[in-house]
Amino acid sequence: MSALTVPPAGAGLDFLSLGALVHRLDPGILPFRKARSLDIHVSGGEYNVSANLSDCFGLKTGVCSAMPKYPIGELVQAGVRAMGVTPHYKFFDHDGVRGPNIATVYSDRGAGVRPPVVFYNRSNEAGALLKPGDFDWKTIFGGGVRWFHSGGIFAALSDTTSELIIEGMKAAKAAGAVTSFDLNYRAKLWAAAGGNRQPTEVLGRIVQNVDVLIGNEEDLQLGLGIEGQKADTGLDTTKFFETIGKAVQKFPNIKAVATTLREVHTTNRHEWSAVLWLGGQQFSAPKCHLDVVDRIGGGDGFAAGLIYGLISGRPTQEALNLGWAHGALLTTFPGDVTMARLPEVEAMAKGGSARVQR
């Protein structure tokens, strides 16, 4: 039986995320030093879940984020509108020279034995300036929110973003919403933030307010200081469930822990599965082979499918399979957010094939 109590449908928003919006420049399979043209993807580790839940799964979703007043901000706003996500922006004036800016993520797709390479320009990022008090939680949650979500990428940006997450989580809990957090540990971001901030201390304070935790072995070990198996152990679930047990013992408020399992043979050939611990029960998704077009956003795709299953009251195994299926499908599209349709996700979750649909 589910240990989660999700508020009934009919709220103003089914799902609300808090995080920084970014734009990703994508040269396809070319390395950046040889690129002459780029695709632009509107993204953000927290926003992507809102976008997926709206566009594929038909939920009413929103995002709280920073928004500079300049053309790239307008581009990003258009992307958010196109995915049907309701925005709550803290606006910043752009000085025309230095910012504050929408962060830029640079990520080629790699190919074969050549892995994707990701690097950033998050200098003077508007998202990092967000702080407690920037959003009127009483009004936002007063309209009804069933599920609130944030993540470790946003937490890493500055001292104030992690405090804002805690403020939002507490407001969500007071309003009766389920809270979730994707650890998304990024060593580069924590190192760049500098100072005396320790990820385990910062993330540990956040996770004390979380119902549903999403994170792999590395996230749990480096982000929360949980002792466990060596990271990147492929599709073996036994040791990972042991690590989850240690995490739940350290944070007894957690009701569910989930993650994808991925064994990377080459950039375009992955084995894929997922696991869920919910209320003391263990669930494993099927295993499948992925022919990957663009792996960026696959984890956010998994989170969206799983949350949809849980928020819509699907049986627990079905909810996990929906996350597994949607994350898999998302890797077959370019870009960070979904192009899948719910019937496609449900068909794969039930064991559908890739035979041509006529």
Summary of the structure (lengths in Angstrom):
residues: 358
radius of gyration: 19.0
end to end distance: 39.3
largest distance: 58.6
contacts: 1276
relative contact order: 0.14
helix: 36%
strand: 25%
